[in-house]
């Protein structure tokens, strides 16, 4: 059963049987919003990018994004860049896979961001979501829907962070501006 998350909500990443999750996928999906024009409605391609920034004691130690598809230790992988969105028709257009058992012990948080590389605002995006999936069985665990558009070009979507021996996910849903994850670092830091 999927939990539809609200901004700031945290869920434990533990299976129903009490076992910890071992591998998760943070999926991102979106479509370009139709715009009315002189010659009817049309859509403009929008290039959203998913990134995962790995932190150790509030310091960035690695990042996975469209130009660095695998973390240095191999525990986090990006599935590849989607330049237009809507390909999955409700499925994931981009995804970041995290092998939680392989994440180095010093990494205590992984923050997932979305940014409009081409600079369009989220007013031009519809049906955008971020979801967490148990990679071992394909079950969707949580979904955070980006609603309301906005005059911003990025979103700090969620983070997974260590909680005792396991992990917890928190939906952040924080709007920001920037074309890349580097532009978002000042906005990420208060959420660590």
C-alpha positions as CSV (number, residue, x, y, z in Angstrom):
1,X,0.0,0.0,0.0
2,X,1.3,3.4,-1.0
3,X,1.6,6.3,1.5
4,X,0.7,9.6,-0.2
5,X,3.1,11.9,1.6
6,X,2.7,15.5,2.5
7,X,5.4,18.1,2.9
8,X,7.6,17.3,6.0
9,X,6.0,13.9,6.6
10,X,8.5,11.1,7.5
11,X,8.0,7.4,7.0
12,X,10.2,4.5,8.2
13,X,11.8,2.4,5.5
14,X,11.0,-0.9,7.1
15,X,9.1,-3.8,5.5
16,X,5.8,-5.1,7.0
17,X,7.6,-8.1,8.4
18,X,9.9,-5.8,10.4
19,X,12.9,-6.3,8.1
20,X,14.8,-3.3,6.8
21,X,14.6,-2.4,3.1
22,X,17.7,-3.2,1.2
23,X,17.3,-1.4,-2.1
24,X,15.0,1.5,-3.1
25,X,14.3,3.5,-6.2
26,X,13.4,7.2,-6.1
27,X,11.4,7.7,-9.2
28,X,10.6,11.0,-10.8
29,X,7.8,11.5,-13.4
30,X,6.3,14.6,-15.1
31,X,4.6,16.0,-18.1
32,X,4.7,19.4,-19.8
33,X,1.6,21.4,-19.1
34,X,-0.5,22.3,-22.1
35,X,-0.4,26.0,-23.0
36,X,-3.0,27.8,-24.9
37,X,-1.7,29.8,-27.8
38,X,-3.0,31.6,-30.9
39,X,-3.2,28.3,-32.8
40,X,-4.7,26.1,-30.0
41,X,-3.0,24.3,-27.1
42,X,0.5,22.9,-27.3
43,X,3.2,21.6,-25.0
44,X,6.8,22.6,-24.7
45,X,9.4,19.9,-23.9
46,X,10.7,20.2,-20.3
47,X,13.9,18.7,-19.1
48,X,13.7,17.9,-15.4
49,X,16.7,16.3,-13.8
50,X,16.7,14.1,-10.7
51,X,19.8,14.2,-8.5
52,X,20.9,12.5,-5.3
53,X,23.3,14.3,-3.0
54,X,25.1,12.1,-0.4
55,X,26.0,13.8,2.9
56,X,28.2,12.8,5.8
57,X,27.7,15.0,8.9
58,X,26.1,17.8,6.8
59,X,28.9,17.8,4.3
60,X,28.3,16.7,0.7
61,X,30.6,13.8,-0.1
62,X,29.2,12.5,-3.5
63,X,26.4,13.2,-6.0
64,X,24.6,11.2,-8.6
65,X,23.0,13.0,-11.5
66,X,22.9,12.9,-15.3
67,X,26.6,13.6,-15.7
68,X,27.8,11.3,-12.9
69,X,25.5,8.3,-13.1
70,X,27.1,6.2,-10.3
71,X,28.3,7.2,-6.9
72,X,32.0,6.6,-6.3
73,X,31.3,3.6,-4.1
74,X,28.6,2.2,-6.5
75,X,25.8,2.2,-4.0
76,X,23.7,4.9,-5.8
77,X,22.9,4.8,-9.5
78,X,21.0,7.1,-11.9
79,X,19.1,5.3,-14.7
80,X,19.8,8.1,-17.3
81,X,18.7,11.5,-18.4
82,X,15.2,12.0,-19.8
83,X,15.0,15.3,-21.8
84,X,11.3,15.6,-22.2
85,X,9.3,13.7,-19.5
86,X,6.0,12.0,-20.0
87,X,7.6,8.9,-21.5
88,X,6.4,6.7,-18.7
89,X,2.8,7.9,-19.0
90,X,2.5,8.0,-15.2
91,X,5.6,5.9,-14.6
92,X,9.2,7.0,-13.8
93,X,10.8,9.3,-16.4
94,X,14.1,9.3,-14.4
95,X,15.1,7.2,-11.4
96,X,17.8,6.9,-8.8
97,X,18.5,3.5,-7.4
98,X,19.9,3.2,-3.9
99,X,21.4,0.0,-2.5
100,X,20.9,0.9,1.2
101,X,23.1,-2.0,2.4
102,X,26.1,-0.7,0.3
103,X,25.8,3.0,1.3
104,X,29.0,3.7,3.2
105,X,28.6,4.0,7.0
106,X,29.8,7.6,7.1
107,X,26.9,8.7,4.7
108,X,24.0,9.6,6.9
109,X,21.7,11.4,4.5
110,X,20.8,11.3,0.8
111,X,18.8,14.3,-0.5
112,X,16.8,14.0,-3.7
113,X,16.3,17.1,-5.8
114,X,14.6,17.9,-9.1
115,X,15.6,20.9,-11.2
116,X,14.5,22.3,-14.6
117,X,17.8,22.2,-16.5
118,X,16.3,24.3,-19.3
119,X,15.0,26.9,-16.9
120,X,11.2,26.5,-17.2
121,X,9.3,27.1,-14.0
122,X,7.1,24.5,-12.4
123,X,4.0,26.4,-13.7
124,X,4.9,24.7,-17.0
125,X,4.9,21.2,-15.5
126,X,2.0,19.0,-14.6
127,X,1.6,15.5,-13.0
128,X,5.0,15.7,-11.4
129,X,5.8,13.3,-8.6
130,X,8.5,11.6,-6.8
131,X,8.0,8.1,-5.4
132,X,9.9,5.6,-3.4
133,X,9.8,1.9,-4.6
134,X,11.1,-1.2,-2.9
135,X,13.4,-2.5,-5.6
136,X,13.3,-6.1,-4.4
137,X,9.6,-6.5,-5.2
138,X,8.6,-3.3,-7.2
139,X,6.1,-2.2,-4.5
140,X,5.5,1.5,-4.3
141,X,6.0,2.6,-0.7
142,X,5.5,6.3,-0.8
143,X,4.6,9.1,-3.2
144,X,5.0,12.8,-3.0
145,X,3.0,14.7,-5.6
146,X,4.2,18.1,-6.7
147,X,1.1,20.3,-7.0
148,X,0.5,23.9,-7.5
149,X,3.1,24.9,-10.0
150,X,5.0,27.9,-9.0
151,X,7.6,30.5,-10.1
152,X,10.5,28.3,-9.2
153,X,12.8,26.0,-11.2
154,X,13.7,23.3,-8.7
155,X,12.3,21.3,-5.8
156,X,14.1,19.7,-2.9
157,X,11.9,16.6,-3.0
158,X,12.8,14.2,-0.2
159,X,15.6,12.7,1.8
160,X,16.4,9.3,3.2
161,X,18.4,9.4,6.4
162,X,19.7,6.9,8.9
163,X,17.5,6.2,11.9
164,X,19.2,3.7,14.2
165,X,20.0,0.6,12.2
166,X,17.5,1.5,9.5
167,X,16.5,4.4,7.2
168,X,13.7,6.9,7.2
169,X,12.3,8.9,4.3
170,X,11.1,12.5,4.8
171,X,9.1,14.4,2.1
172,X,10.6,17.9,1.9
173,X,8.8,19.5,-1.0
174,X,10.8,22.7,-0.7
175,X,10.7,25.0,-3.8
176,X,14.0,26.5,-4.9
177,X,15.6,28.0,-7.9
178,X,18.5,26.6,-9.9
179,X,19.3,24.6,-13.0
180,X,21.6,22.1,-11.3
181,X,22.0,20.5,-7.9
182,X,25.0,22.8,-7.3
183,X,22.7,25.8,-7.5
184,X,20.5,24.2,-4.8
185,X,23.1,23.5,-2.1
186,X,22.3,26.7,-0.1
187,X,18.6,25.6,-0.1
188,X,19.4,22.0,0.9
189,X,21.6,22.7,3.9
190,X,18.7,23.9,6.2
191,X,17.0,20.5,5.7
192,X,19.9,18.4,7.0
